[in-house]
Amino acid sequence: MSYKVENLENSMAKITIEVSPEAFEEGMKKSYNKNKNKIALPGFRKGKAPRKLIEKEYGPEVFYEDAANFVIPDAYEEAAKESGLEIVSRPDIDVEKIGNGEPFVFTATVAVKPDVELGDYKGIEVEKQEVKIMAADVNAELAKVQEQNARTVNVEDRAIKKDDIAVIDFEGFVDDEPFDGGKGTDYSLTIGSHSFIDTFEDQLIGKNKGDKVDVNVTFPETYHVEELKGKPALFKVEIKDIKMKELPKLDDEFASEVSEFETLKEYKASVKKTLTERRKNQVKAEKEDKIISQVVENSKIELPKPMVDEQINQMINEFASRLQQQGLSIEQYIQMTGMQPQMMMEQMRPEAETRIRTRLVLEAVAEAEGIKATAKDIDKEIEKMAEMYNMEADKIKEMFGDAENKQISEDIAVQKAVDFLVKESVEVEPKEEEKEEKPAEDKSLKRTNRIVWILASLFTLIVIGVVTVFLVIPYFSRTPDIEIPDVSNLTVVEAERKLKEEGFEVAIETKKE
């Protein structure tokens, strides 16, 4: 096997690979053995016809495709390794010469790791943020805990009002005909949740248990079911029960039931402390991201399209995996949302480009500053992993090969580069108009009903954020927007940092085989 490399524009390269006739002949033998049982010749049972007779009858071309498929992977892998290219995409294979006892020649066009032209990365200015938890923040957290510990009670003496839970049977009709997904029995609908379309919930306010109500609504033009877009609909609704949430009283008894503290005062102090720590982590993460974003913006990189496409494909596969864990296939998601794969790819493209640029710039900073992972750094990271997965550190080391060790070293260097950029940054006072005192916005308070699992692979160190998908009435109820940060393809450190920035509590769960 021999090869030559031609550098192309925009971080692309073409590898021309030549395989000896002898090596290709081995591929032809494998192809014959694979296909002989499918080929019939007069006078021979299937699988018994000699190769030469088959080639005489049908031409040797009948075996070329499979022969090439047998030969190409090993030849490409060897050439790619020997070339020293940092390949960042799948190869685009094109056969140039095949058969007739001559060398087998094919080309592999690949994207290679692009060069990074670093701009200013030291002394990045970032506005100072105060860590201040207001009484409103503590009260909001207490209200959340109240909601979590509320009990549901039946309402018998009044009509439905906002925030009540109406237990209903319903059936929807469009043009006097029922439609798929428009029927439900004993469905608990929270009034004011906007789970259902248009003014459905509003029309139940003031109605009583036992009432039968005609609810008239119009499906939005943006509805995910094509035949229902913009259509008026009539829902026959029977109110079977009315319930309400009864919140527990905020007192010492409540504090002792939901916490380790005996008094409400002590519990409030603990909540404030927790929110303060959470806010500190959030501010730290926000500071890091602002610095990194500025450094990336100051740098110049031309990303090859195949590299971005590869990242997008990974993101889609990861998204599909997360959906599957929630019992939903990617096909069902596409059908439900009406979003075609190409549309999904284009929506993911900006995020894919941002991921790639960020990683490349941080790697470039590490290289420019001579930042590397030490043996001590690697041992420390492995010890953290061992504790996380309840394994012995030596066992993890045994499982790691050269590729895994290289990856963990690069990941540590990238994180150290982040720490370097933060250390070299300069905090400045915020602008006057931004100095107005506001309650600290704890993003975690806005995402209390969202659950994140992080499944970490020992071999790849990939952390995947799993979105909980709620599907109640697929064609009737609207799916709420759930903004879960995507942490796939990140290290544990990077993933934790990003999730904490968004205000999430991080839980690690080991995937059991």
SVG drawing of the C-alpha trace seen along z (x, -y; Angstrom):
<svg xmlns="http://www.w3.org/2000/svg" viewBox="-74 -55 79 85">
<polyline fill="none" stroke="black" stroke-width="0.4" points="0.0,0.0 1.2,-3.5 -0.4,-6.9 0.0,-10.6 -1.6,-13.6 -2.9,-16.6 -3.8,-19.6 -7.0,-21.3 -8.7,-24.6 -10.5,-25.2 -8.8,-22.6 -9.6,-19.7 -7.2,-17.0 -7.3,-14.3 -5.5,-11.1 -4.8,-9.0 -4.3,-5.4 -2.9,-2.7 -3.4,1.0 -1.3,3.7 -2.9,6.1 -2.1,8.9 -4.0,7.3 -6.9,6.5 -7.0,10.1 -7.5,11.1 -10.5,8.8 -11.8,10.5 -11.5,13.9 -13.5,12.7 -16.1,11.2 -16.4,14.5 -16.9,16.5 -19.5,14.0 -21.5,14.0 -21.0,17.5 -24.2,18.9 -26.2,16.2 -25.0,16.9 -26.4,19.8 -24.7,21.2 -26.1,24.0 -24.7,27.3 -23.7,26.1 -25.5,26.0 -25.5,22.6 -22.2,22.0 -20.4,24.6 -19.7,22.6 -16.0,21.8 -15.0,18.2 -13.4,18.1 -16.6,19.4 -18.7,16.8 -16.3,14.0 -16.4,15.3 -20.2,15.3 -20.9,12.1 -17.6,10.3 -15.2,9.8 -17.1,6.6 -19.7,8.7 -17.2,9.0 -15.7,5.5 -18.0,3.7 -17.7,6.1 -13.9,6.6 -13.5,2.8 -15.5,2.8 -13.2,5.5 -10.0,3.6 -10.8,0.0 -11.3,-0.2 -7.9,1.3 -6.0,-0.5 -7.6,-3.9 -7.0,-3.3 -3.3,-2.6 -2.8,-5.5 -4.7,-7.9 -2.5,-6.8 0.8,-7.1 -0.1,-10.4 -0.1,-12.1 -3.2,-14.1 -5.6,-15.1 -8.7,-13.9 -12.0,-15.3 -14.6,-13.8 -15.6,-10.7 -13.8,-10.1 -15.6,-10.7 -14.4,-7.7 -14.1,-7.7 -12.7,-4.7 -10.3,-5.8 -8.9,-2.5 -10.1,1.1 -9.5,4.5 -7.6,5.8 -4.7,7.0 -3.6,3.4 -3.3,1.7 -6.5,0.7 -6.6,-3.1 -9.1,-5.2 -9.2,-8.6 -10.4,-9.6 -11.4,-13.3 -11.3,-14.3 -11.6,-17.4 -8.5,-18.0 -8.2,-20.0 -8.2,-23.6 -5.6,-26.1 -6.5,-28.7 -5.3,-32.2 -5.6,-33.4 -6.5,-37.0 -6.2,-38.7 -6.8,-36.2 -5.1,-37.8 -6.6,-40.6 -10.2,-40.0 -12.5,-42.4 -15.5,-41.0 -18.1,-42.8 -18.1,-42.1 -21.2,-40.4 -22.4,-40.5 -23.6,-37.4 -26.5,-38.7 -29.5,-36.6 -32.7,-38.7 -35.6,-37.8 -37.6,-37.3 -35.2,-34.6 -35.6,-32.7 -39.4,-33.1 -39.5,-31.8 -37.5,-28.7 -39.8,-28.2 -42.8,-28.5 -41.4,-25.8 -41.0,-23.5 -44.5,-24.3 -45.8,-23.4 -43.9,-20.1 -45.5,-19.2 -49.0,-20.4 -51.9,-18.0 -54.8,-17.7 -58.3,-18.1 -61.7,-17.7 -63.8,-20.8 -67.5,-20.4 -68.9,-23.8 -67.9,-26.0 -67.1,-26.4 -63.8,-26.0 -61.3,-28.8 -57.8,-29.4 -55.1,-27.0 -57.8,-24.3 -57.4,-20.8 -60.4,-19.8 -60.8,-16.1 -62.5,-15.8 -63.6,-13.5 -63.4,-15.2 -63.7,-14.5 -62.8,-16.8 -64.5,-17.3 -63.4,-19.1 -66.1,-19.6 -68.4,-17.4 -65.9,-14.5 -63.7,-13.2 -60.0,-13.4 -57.1,-11.2 -55.7,-12.2 -58.6,-14.4 -60.2,-12.2 -59.4,-11.7 -60.9,-10.1 -60.3,-11.1 -57.8,-13.7 -56.5,-16.0 -56.1,-19.5 -54.6,-22.3 -56.5,-25.5 -54.1,-28.2 -51.3,-25.7 -51.9,-26.4 -51.4,-22.7 -54.3,-22.8 -54.7,-25.0 -56.3,-28.4 -58.9,-29.3 -59.8,-25.7 -59.0,-26.1 -60.5,-29.6 -63.8,-28.3 -64.0,-25.8 -63.7,-28.6 -67.0,-29.1 -68.3,-25.6 -69.3,-23.1 -68.8,-19.4 -71.2,-17.4 -71.5,-20.1 -71.3,-19.2 -69.6,-22.0 -69.1,-22.7 -65.7,-24.2 -64.9,-26.0 -61.3,-26.6 -59.2,-27.1 -56.0,-25.3 -53.0,-27.6 -51.6,-28.0 -48.3,-26.6 -49.9,-23.4 -47.8,-20.3 -50.6,-18.3 -51.0,-19.6 -54.7,-18.8 -55.6,-20.6 -53.7,-23.9 -56.0,-26.9 -59.1,-24.7 -61.9,-25.5 -62.8,-22.6 -65.5,-21.7 -64.8,-19.7 -67.5,-18.0 -66.3,-18.1 -67.7,-16.6 -66.5,-17.9 -66.2,-14.8 -64.4,-16.3 -62.8,-19.6 -59.7,-19.5 -57.3,-22.1 -53.9,-22.1 -53.7,-22.9 -50.3,-24.4 -48.8,-23.6 -48.4,-26.5 -45.0,-28.0 -44.1,-27.4 -41.7,-25.4 -43.7,-22.2 -43.3,-22.6 -39.5,-23.2 -39.1,-20.1 -41.0,-17.9 -39.1,-19.0 -35.6,-19.6 -33.3,-18.6 -34.0,-21.9 -36.5,-22.3 -37.4,-26.0 -38.5,-27.9 -35.8,-30.5 -33.1,-27.9 -34.5,-26.4 -34.6,-29.8 -31.0,-30.4 -30.0,-27.1 -32.0,-27.9 -30.3,-31.2 -26.9,-29.5 -27.7,-27.0 -28.9,-29.6 -25.8,-31.7 -23.5,-28.7 -25.6,-28.0 -25.4,-31.6 -21.7,-31.7 -21.3,-28.7 -23.6,-30.3 -21.6,-33.6 -18.3,-31.7 -19.6,-29.7 -21.1,-32.8 -17.8,-34.6 -15.9,-31.7 -18.3,-31.6 -18.1,-35.3 -14.4,-35.2 -14.3,-32.1 -16.9,-33.6 -14.8,-36.8 -11.6,-34.8 -13.4,-32.8 -14.7,-35.9 -11.2,-37.4 -9.9,-34.4 -10.1,-33.3 -11.0,-29.8 -12.3,-28.5 -14.3,-25.4 -14.6,-22.7 -18.2,-21.8 -17.7,-18.0 -16.3,-18.7 -19.5,-20.6 -21.7,-18.0 -20.0,-15.2 -20.6,-17.2 -24.3,-17.7 -24.7,-14.0 -23.3,-13.2 -25.7,-15.7 -28.7,-14.1 -27.7,-10.6 -27.3,-11.8 -30.7,-13.5 -32.2,-10.3 -30.6,-8.3 -32.1,-10.7 -35.5,-10.4 -35.3,-6.6 -34.6,-6.6 -37.9,-8.4 -39.7,-5.8 -39.9,-8.0 -38.2,-7.3 -36.7,-10.0 -39.3,-9.0 -42.1,-9.7 -40.6,-13.0 -40.3,-14.0 -43.9,-13.0 -45.1,-14.8 -43.3,-18.1 -43.4,-18.0 -39.7,-18.8 -37.8,-17.1 -34.2,-15.8 -32.7,-18.5 -34.5,-21.2 -33.2,-19.7 -29.7,-19.7 -29.8,-23.3 -31.2,-24.3 -28.3,-22.4 -25.6,-23.9 -24.9,-27.1 -24.5,-25.2 -22.3,-22.6 -20.1,-25.4 -19.9,-27.1 -18.8,-23.8 -16.1,-23.2 -14.8,-26.8 -14.7,-26.8 -12.8,-23.6 -10.3,-24.5 -9.6,-27.9 -9.1,-26.5 -6.7,-23.8 -4.8,-26.6 -4.5,-28.6 -3.2,-25.5 -0.6,-25.0 0.4,-28.7 1.0,-28.7 2.5,-25.3 -0.3,-24.1 -0.3,-20.3 -1.8,-17.7 0.7,-16.2 0.7,-12.7 -0.6,-14.0 -3.5,-15.7 -4.4,-12.5 -4.3,-10.4 -6.5,-13.0 -9.0,-12.8 -9.1,-9.1 -9.5,-9.0 -12.5,-11.3 -13.9,-9.0 -13.3,-6.0 -15.2,-7.6 -18.0,-8.6 -18.5,-5.1 -17.6,-3.3 -14.7,-1.5 -11.0,-1.1 -8.7,-3.6 -6.4,-0.9 -9.3,0.9 -10.1,-2.3 -6.4,-2.7 -6.4,0.9 -9.5,0.2 -7.9,-2.9 -5.9,-2.5 -3.7,-5.1 -6.7,-6.8 -8.5,-7.2 -5.3,-8.5 -4.8,-11.0 -8.4,-12.2 -8.3,-12.7 -4.9,-14.5 -6.4,-16.9 -9.5,-17.4 -7.5,-18.4 -5.4,-20.7 -8.5,-22.4 -9.9,-22.9 -6.5,-24.3 -6.6,-26.7 -10.0,-27.9 -8.6,-28.5 -5.7,-30.3 -8.0,-32.7 -10.0,-33.4 -6.8,-34.2 -5.6,-36.5 -8.9,-38.3 -9.8,-41.7 -12.9,-42.4 -14.5,-45.8 -17.4,-47.6 -20.7,-47.2 -22.2,-50.1 -24.3,-52.6 -27.6,-51.5 -26.8,-47.9 -26.0,-48.7 -29.7,-48.8 -30.2,-46.4 -32.2,-43.4 -33.1,-40.1 -30.5,-37.6 -31.9,-35.6 -31.3,-32.0 -32.0,-30.1 -32.5,-27.0 -35.6,-28.5 -37.1,-28.7 -36.3,-25.1 -37.5,-23.2 -39.5,-20.7 -36.8,-19.6 -34.7,-16.5 -31.2,-15.9 -29.4,-12.7 -25.7,-12.5 -24.6,-9.2 -20.9,-9.1 -19.0,-6.5 -15.7,-5.2 -14.1,-4.9 -15.1,-8.2 -15.7,-10.5 -18.8,-11.7 -21.6,-13.2 -25.1,-13.2 -27.8,-15.4 -31.2,-13.6 -34.3,-15.7 -37.5,-14.4 -40.1,-14.4 -43.7,-14.7 -46.4,-13.5 -50.0,-13.6 -52.3,-14.0 -50.0,-13.9 -52.2,-15.8 -54.0,-18.1 -51.8,-19.2 -48.9,-21.4 -45.4,-20.2 -43.8,-22.8 -40.5,-24.3 -37.7,-22.6 -34.4,-24.3 -31.9,-21.7 -28.2,-22.5 -26.6,-19.9 -23.5,-18.6 -22.7,-15.7 -19.2,-15.5 -18.0,-17.3 -15.8,-16.1 -17.1,-15.6 -15.5,-18.9 -16.9,-20.8 -20.3,-19.3 -20.6,-20.1 -19.5,-23.6 -22.0,-24.2 -24.9,-22.6 -24.1,-24.6 -24.0,-27.7 -27.6,-27.0 -28.6,-26.5 -29.0,-22.7 -28.2,-20.3 -25.9,-17.6 -26.5,-14.0 -24.2,-11.2 -25.7,-7.9 -23.6,-4.9 -25.0,-3.0 -25.4,0.7 -24.8,3.3"/>
</svg>
